[in-house]
């Protein structure tokens, strides 16, 4: 999130790639979609001005969800990351972002 908040989406996504559960090609396709959406966010919400950690949620000992808020000049977006601990390592199961700030209160 530090890199994403500094407008380095490629760098931010690159830090996630080694933990991605699915194949590299699928991750690259998702990353391209994210990069395509960011110019619209900048146009609509202004420049990125930081981020805040919102919460960590646990399900058992093997599932974690981390929620962050990316701050822009005029609005915020919610980023959610779900990690699963397999036999040895933590893996990124899924992630998404949206502008549903109301969901940050739940």
ChimeraX attribute file (.defattr): number of C-alpha atoms within 10 A of each C-alpha:
attribute: neighborCount
match mode: 1-to-1
recipient: residues
	/A:1	20
	/A:2	14
	/A:3	16
	/A:4	16
	/A:5	19
	/A:6	16
	/A:7	17
	/A:8	14
	/A:9	17
	/A:10	14
	/A:11	14
	/A:12	17
	/A:13	19
	/A:14	15
	/A:15	12
	/A:16	14
	/A:17	17
	/A:18	11
	/A:19	15
	/A:20	18
	/A:21	16
	/A:22	13
	/A:23	9
	/A:24	11
	/A:25	9
	/A:26	11
	/A:27	16
	/A:28	14
	/A:29	10
	/A:30	14
	/A:31	17
	/A:32	11
	/A:33	10
	/A:34	16
	/A:35	14
	/A:36	11
	/A:37	10
	/A:38	13
	/A:39	13
	/A:40	11
	/A:41	17
	/A:42	15
	/A:43	9
	/A:44	13
	/A:45	17
	/A:46	16
	/A:47	18
	/A:48	19
	/A:49	14
	/A:50	18
	/A:51	21
	/A:52	14
	/A:53	12
	/A:54	14
	/A:55	12
	/A:56	13
	/A:57	11
	/A:58	12
	/A:59	9
	/A:60	7
	/A:61	8
	/A:62	13
	/A:63	16
	/A:64	18
	/A:65	18
	/A:66	16
	/A:67	20
	/A:68	20
	/A:69	23
	/A:70	24
	/A:71	19
	/A:72	19
	/A:73	13
	/A:74	12
	/A:75	15
	/A:76	22
	/A:77	19
	/A:78	21
	/A:79	21
	/A:80	18
	/A:81	17
	/A:82	19
	/A:83	21
	/A:84	19
	/A:85	14
	/A:86	10
	/A:87	7
	/A:88	6
	/A:89	11
	/A:90	17
	/A:91	19
	/A:92	20
	/A:93	17
	/A:94	14
	/A:95	16
	/A:96	12
	/A:97	15
	/A:98	13
	/A:99	16
	/A:100	11
	/A:101	13
	/A:102	8
	/A:103	9
	/A:104	15
	/A:105	6
	/A:106	5
